[in-house]
Amino acid sequence: MIATVSDDTFDELVLRTELPVLVDFTADWCPPCKMIKPVLAELADELAGRLVVAELDVDANPRTAQAAGVLGMPTLNLYVRGQVVTQVVGARPKAALMRAIAEHLPLPVA
């Protein structure tokens, strides 16, 4: 499941979360954003307990998008302990996203 965050909830749900959080900065009018949504849903399901996947609508939440320096969509920022550790701009296949985030994920629990 993909969580929805806003300007009001970003600090609590992204910056103060124990797990890494992959935030999709998105917009309704953005075709590549729509293309990547199923990939993000798969990652959210497959990595549940190791990664939180969240989306933030940049039009409805400009303060957070501006603070994150988002200029193009989709922009995917991976936050670990409140810090951006990697950024991917543009729609990417699942394998490419996994390569970008894998080193920052906690190991699976046996």
Secondary structure, DSSP 8 states (H G I E B T S, - for coil): --EE--TTTHIIIIIT-SS-EEEEEE-TT-HHHHHHHHHHHHHHHHTTTT-EEEEEETTT-HHHHHHTT--SSSEEEEEETTEEEEEEES---HHHHHHHHGGGS-----
